[in-house]
């Protein structure tokens, strides 16, 4: 399960008239700790923001999932509720979760969250959808090196190794 951190960043942004104005923006970062979230936000924004910027706060977010559609980058926060039965007591319990989805407007966000969650096994409601102040989301992405690490020089492909030769080599080593 992902852990999302909400990071608030303050910096001087140039407006349409060419004047610098101090702004505070919110970003959502997928990380395993506060330290990693801070390092990732500095890494991601360091090349984008001209000049100095300051991370003013980092906190764990109550967002459980994010659904990105490429046609727009305006984020909407959706409140999702559903009923589950407690396995021990058998009582029903109302669960509330928050998710983000990109959409042009609130109605489209409502439709897209239903579309994204149509495979849920329990019936759910979406009692609230609102535009989010989050500017950008940085999900965790594995590097190519993590996906395909370099093979050490002493490793041989299985189809090219000879087990008899290895046994003889082990005997001579001992």
N, C-alpha and C positions, 0 to 999 in steps of 0.2 A: 504494500500500500504506500502511496506517495505521501510525503509530508510537504505541504506548501507553506512558504513563509512570505508574509507581506512586508515588503521593504519600502520605506518612504525615503525619497531622495530629494535633496534641495540643491538647486543650482541656478545660475543666471542664464536665462534664455532670451534670445533675441526675438522681439516681436515684429509685426509687419512694418512698423515705422523705423526699424533699425535700432531701437532702444533696448538696452538690457533690462530685464525684469526678473526679480527673484521668484522662482516657482518651486512648488513642492509637488512631486508626482509619485504615484504608487505603482510598484511592480510586484509581480508574483513570481517566486523562485521555488523550484523543486530542489530540495536539498535534504541531507540527513541530519544536519545540525545548524545552529545559529552561525557558527564559524564558517561552515561551508557556504551558507546563504550569503553571508557578507562578502566572502571571497569571490563568489560567482557574480554578485551584483556589481562589484568593482571591476571585475574582468569584462563583463558584458557591456557595461556603460562607459568604461574607460576610453574605448575607441569611438563611441558615438557622441558623447557630450564634449563640446569644446570647452576648455578651461577646467576650473576646479568644481567638484561636486562633493556633497557630503551625504552619507547615509545617516538620516536622523533617527530612524527607528526600524527595528526588525522584530516581528512577532509571528508566532504560529497562526496560521489562517484556519478558519473553519471550512474551507473549500475541500471537498472530497474528490471532485472530478472536474475535468475541463474538456469542453468540446469545441474544437477549432474548425471553422469553415473559412475557406480561403478568400471568399468574395468580399469580406469586410473585416475590419479589425477593431470594432467597437464591442466591448465585453458587457454582458448582462449577467447579473447574479440572480439565480433562480433558487427559490426555496422549495424543496421537495419533501413531502410527507407521505408516510405509508405506515401500515399496521403490521406488526409481527407478533407471533405468539412466543412467550417466554418458555423455553424448553423445560425448565425446572417446575415452575408454578402453573404453567398452562394459561396464564393471564395474557391478555392482549396488551401490547405496548405500542405507543405512537412514536415513530422515529422521524426526526427532522434532520435533513441534510441540505447543504448548500453546494451548488454547482455553477460553473461559469460556461457561457456559450456565446459565440460571436453572432451578431445579427444586426440588421439595419435599424430595427425598431423593436419595441417590447413585444408586439404581437408575433413577429417573426421569431424572436427568442423563445416565446412560449411554444410555438409550433416545432422549432428545432429541438428543444429539450424533450418534447414528447417523442419525436422521431429518434433521438439518440437513446432514449430509455425504453423503446418499445419491446426490448427483449427481457425486461425485468419480469420475474416470476410472480411478483405481488403487484396488486393494483396500487397506483400512487396518484397523488394530487400535486398540482403546482399552484399553491395559494398566493405566491408572490413572485413577481419578476420586476427587476429594476435595473436601470443602467448603472454600471459599475465605474468608479473612478480609476480603475486599474488601466494603465497605459499599455503595458506589454507583459507577456508571460514568458518565462524562461523555463521550459521543461528540461528534465535531465536527458541528455543525449550522449550515448556512448561514442567515444572516439573510434576511428578505424583501427587504431592500435589495440584498443580493448576488445573489439570484435574479432580481429584477426591478429593476435600477437605474433611477433617474429619467432620463427622456429629456431631453436638453438642449433649451433653447428654440429654438435655431437649426436643429434637425433637423425635417424634414417627412416625412410618410408618403410612400412611393413612389407610391402611387396619386394623390396630390395635387400631385406635383411636375411641372413642365413643362420638359422638357429644352431646348426652343428658347429659353424665357425665361431659363434659366440661362446658355446660351451668349451671349446678348445681354448679360446682366449681366456676364459675364467679360470680354467685349470692351470694354465701357464702363469697367470697372475698370482695364484696361491702358492 
